[in-house]
Amino acid sequence: MKRLLTIVAALVAIIALLSCQPQPHQPQSIGAQAAAAMLGPDGASMGTVALTQTPHGVLIAADIRGLTPGGHGFHIHAVGACTPDFSAAGDHFNPEGIGHGLNHPDGVHPGDMPNIYAGADGNVRADYFTDTITLDADVSHTLFDADGSAIIIHEKPDSYGADPGAGARVACGIIQRN
């Protein structure tokens, strides 16, 4: 009987410990969609980036044209604005204040995404999945906070280190719900 009570007490302690752990966000808007119409510095259309909320995160699908061949930094930025020279989009989307780079020891902030690569024709088709953002409202990692969010494509690839090194912003699109 004493052994049984010890086991029960241990199970109660484990359950109490687990209930104190933060639980992952369970999306409420599964199937919700958003998109960013990507524009170049001259205002010309460069394609779209579509976002779809899934039960486990957001699927991001880029269909871009008109880039120079090779790698390009591809980021979510903190402000849903692109004027006048795409600087209005601000820094990377980073509600938790984590340092930059996919190689950062504290993890990746939500604005960091893998580079995209344009073929010789300047076209990109890429899919990326992340659980660091949501299309839900009223949570810290929503793309739809008070000032919105934008997608930025840079002239060069991101270094994935502390200094992005991706150069000028060559395309911008404000993320908007569909």
C-alpha positions, 0 to 999 in steps of 0.5 A: 500500500505504501508503494502504491501511495508513493507511485500516486504521489509521484504521478500527481507531482508529474501532472502538476509539473506538466500543467505548469509548462507553457502549452503550444498555441493551438490555432483557432483559424485553421484554413485562414489565408493571407497574401502579400502582393510583392512589388519592386522599387518601381511599383511593378508586380513581382508575384505573391507570397501566400500564407495558410494557417494549418493546425501546426503552423503556417505554410508560406508559398512564394511565387516570385519573378523578376529577381536577379539569379541566385540567393536572396534573403526572405524575411517577415518584417515587423510593420505592414508598410512598404513606402517609401523605399521599403524601409517603412517595413522596419526590422524583422518580425521578432516579438520575443526579441531573439537575436538574428539568424537561423544559427542563433544559439537562442533559437530563430526569431519568427522573421527569419526564414531560409533564403530563396533562390532565383533561377536564370530566368529570375523566377522563384517558387518556394514553400516554407513551413513555420510554427513561429507565426500565426494568422490568429489574432490576439497572440504575441506571434500574430502577423496581424498586430496593430501595425501589421507585417510585411514580406521583404526580399533582399538583393543578396542571401542572408548569412544566417548569422548575427549580421544578416548581410542580405543587402538592399530590399528589392521587393516588398509586400504587405501581408493582408488577410484574404 
